[in-house]
Amino acid sequence: MSRPITIVEVGPRDGLQNEKAVLQPAVRAELVRRLEAAGARRIEAVSFVHPKYVPQMAGAEEVMAALPPEPGRSRIGLVLNGKGYDRALGTSVDEVNVAMSATDGFGLKNQGMGVDQQVSMLSDIVAGRANAAGQPGATPSLSATLSCVWGCPFDGEVSVGQVADLVGRIGALGVAEIALADTIGVADPWAVTRKVEAARKAAPDAVLRLHFHDTRNTGLANAYAGVEAGIDVLDASVGGIGGCPFAPGATGNTATEDLVYMLERAGFETGYDLDALIGVARWIGEKIGRPTPSALSRAGGWPR
């Protein structure tokens, strides 16, 4: 097929944020470097959140300071609000990803804002970014991730209409890339198709990205449905580690190496070195004190 699929590696952020082990910034920076050596071109390296709430993400500035810019690599910083965005601007991040929620329940729990407040917050960030255009210093590119697209741990089911409405509002602000996230791993492939189609109609000028968790063993099936629906950008976490500390029962992400194996085996191009990626998964398992849950970190690739 030779169709390229971009896999955004989220292990250093979404992967580590829900682990019991709290790794030092130097170790997290080393994880980024190892992942980039294995082929990662876009990587969610840090999260600018208060360490009181997510101690695993403390020291974001230190992580970025240990990662000098490299051509062809893009390091992403996640933010929950304007304060986090200002922190991100003080570092060398190449992209800022604004986390939002499709529901009031999760939004209030995760960042203390309902849906309308989150849209207003994003609007302020977009306006400030526009005002900064042309000033000295590069302004990072901007994307938004919409959590709980397929279900919310507090509000329950999320309708296609809810998602389409919010994606349309985000797209109208001029955000170039919008990620749809299955934060608690409740999506099925057919629901993926429906919401991708609705989101594309709601924001036809935006690039859509998908973020799946394998909580209920549907991560790869949902990724397949997304690719079949024309999606070219997918998130994944090395080793399948991670989850959301504010979403009860939300376990690991779709594993990067499992996704790379499936796609490369089918003839898609990901740009990753599978053996090197498996090595990184095993290495981070040692650092967090447990084997990573991915299939490939146990079985290896094939053919040998």
N, C-alpha and C positions, 0 to 999 in steps of 0.2 A: 504493500500500500504506500509506503514511504511518506505518509502524511505525518507531519511533525505535531507532537503534542507537548505542550509546555507543562512540566510538573513543578509547581511552586512548593519548595520544601519548607514545612512549618514545624519541624521537630524542635529546633532550639527555642521556639516560643510555645506554640500550642502543645507540643510534645512534652516539654519539661514542666509546664505550669501546673500540672495536676499530679506530678510525681511527689512521693514523700521526701525523696532526697533533694536537698537544696545544694545545687552545684555552684561553685564560685565562678565569677565572671570569666576568669582565665580558662576554665574548663569549657564553659559555654562558647567562648570564642574559638577554642580548639575544635569543638564540634562543628562550627560553621566552616572552618578551614578544611576539615576532613570531608565534609559534605561537598564543598566546592571542588575539591580534588577528585571526588567521585562523579562530578558532572553537574552539580546544581548550579544553575545560572541565576535563578531568583530564589531568595531564601528569606523567610521571616526570622530575622535574627534576634529581635528584642521586643519587649513590650514596655511601654512607658506608663506603668500603673503604679499605684502606691504600694510599697513593699509590705505595709501593714496587712494588706488584703491578699497579695500574691507574693510571698517572700521568695519564691523560686525565680521571680523576674527582677529581683533587686540588682542594682548596678548596671542598668542598661547602658549608661554613658561609658562605663568602664569596658563593657563588651565592645562597643563601637570603636572606642579609642584603640583597642587591640586589633582592629580590622582595618588596615589601611586600604583606601580605594583600589580596586582592581578593574581594569577594562573588561567588559563583557560580563561583569558580575553586578547584581543588584541586591542590596541588603534592605529589607523591609522592616519598619518599626510599626507596631500596632499601638493605636491610641484609643482611649475611650471618651475623651473630651478635649476641650480647647487647651486646658493646662497640659495634658499629655502631648498635644500637638506642638505647643511651644517648646517643651522639653526636646521633642524629636528634632526640631529645627536647630537646636544647639549641638547636634551631632552630625555625623557624616552619612546618615541614612539616605539611600537613593529614592526610596518610596515610603510614603506614609499610608497605612491602611486604617481607616476609621471603622471601628466596630460599632454596629448598630443591632437592633433587634426587630423582628417582625411583630413582636407582641409587647404589650405594656408590662405584663407580668415579669418576663425575663429582663426587659430593659430596666425596670425599677430595681430588680434584684442585682443585676450585673453592674449597672453604672448609675443608678439613682435617677433615671429619666424615663418617662414614657415615650411612646413613639413620636408624638408631635414635638416633644422637647428635643429628641435626638435629631430629627430633621432640621430643627432650628439651629442646633449646635453645628451640624454639618454645613448648613448654609453660611454660618459665620466663618467657619474655616475656609470655605470656598471663596468667600468675599475677601478675607484677609490675604489669601494666597494671590488673588487677582491684584490686590493693591500692592503686593510685594513684587509683582512682575516687573522686570527691568531694573530692579535694584541689584547692587553687588551681591554675589553669592548665588549659587544655583538653588532653586526651589525644588524640593523633592516632588516627584509625581504623586498623584493622589488616587486612592481607590477606596471603596467601601465594602465591608463584609456584612451581610444581613444574616444574623443568627436566627435559629429556630424556624427556618422556612418550612420544614415539614412537620413540625410539632414542637410544642413548648411544655416544659416540665411543670409550669404553673397555670397556663391558660388552656392547655390541651391542644386540640387539632387547630391547624392554621389553614385557612381556605386559599384557593387559587386567587380569589379576588383581593384578599388582604395583601398577598405577595405582589401581585401586579400593581396595585395602587401604590405601594411603598417604593417598588422599583421604579415606577414612573416618576415619582417625586424626586428620587435620587438622580435619575437620569436627567430630569429637567434642570438640575443644578449644574449639569455639565461634567459630572464625574465620569471619567472615561472607562473605568472598569468596575463592575459590581459583582461581588462574589455571593453566591447563594449557599448557605451553610446548613447542614443537617446536624446541628449541635448535639443532639441527644441520640442520633442514630436510629431514627424511626422511619426513614423514607423507604419506598419500594421503587423499583425501576419504572413502573408505569406512572407513578406520581411524579417522578423526576421529569419524565417527558412532558407531562402536562404543565408543570410549573416553569420549565425551561421555555416552552413555547409561549406561555403567557408573559414571562419576563422579557422575552425578545420583542414581543409586540409592544410592551409598555415602554421599553427603552431601546429602540432599534439602533441607536448610534453607539451604545455602550458595548464593550467586550464583556461577556459573561464568563465567570469563573465558578467552579463548583468545589465544595468542601464537604467531604463525607467522613462520618465516623462509622466504625465497624462494630458498634455496640451490639447489634443484633444480627451480625454476620451477613449484612447486605451491602457493605461498602464497595466491593469490586463490581457487584451487579449494578449498583447505582452509577458507578463510574462508567461502565459499559453503556448504560442507557444515555448518559450525558454525551459521550463521544458519538453515539449513533444519532443523537439529536443535533450534532454539529458543534459541540463544545470542544475547544482546543486548549483550554487551560484548566488544570485540576490541581488541587492542593493534596498533599500527602505528608506523612510524618515518618521519618526513619524509624524502623523497628515496630511501627504501629503504636508507639507510646503516646500518652497524653489523654486529653479530655478537658472538661470545663469544671473548675472548682465550684462554680455557682449553679451547676445543673446536676441535681442528684442522679446518680446512676450513669452519667455520661462517661463511658470508658473510651479506650483508645481510638485514634484516627486510623484511616486506611493507611496501611504501611507502604512507604515509598517503594521499597524493593519488590513487594508483591505486585504493585501497580505497574512498575517498570517491566517486570517479567511478563505480565499479561499483555501489555501493549507491544513490547518488542517481539514477543512470540508471534503476535498477530501481524507483524510487519510495520508497525508504527515506529516513528523515530522519537526518542526521548532525550538523547544526548548523554545518558547516564552510563557509567561502567557498573554493571550489575554486581560483579564480584567485589569491587571496591565498596559498593553501597552495602552489601551484606557484611563486609568487614566493619564498616562504621556502625551498623546496627548492633553487632556483637560487642563492639567497643563501648558504646553508650550503655548497653546492658550491664557491663561491668561497673560503669561509673554510677549507675543508679541502684546497683545492688540486686538486680534480678534479671533473668533472661527476658529479652524483648518478645512480645507476643506474635510477631510476624511469622508467617509460614516459611518464607525464604530464609530467614535467619536460622531456622532449624533444618530445613531440607536442602537448602542450596538451590542453585539454578540447574537448568537442563537445556541442551546437552552439557555434559561436564566439560 
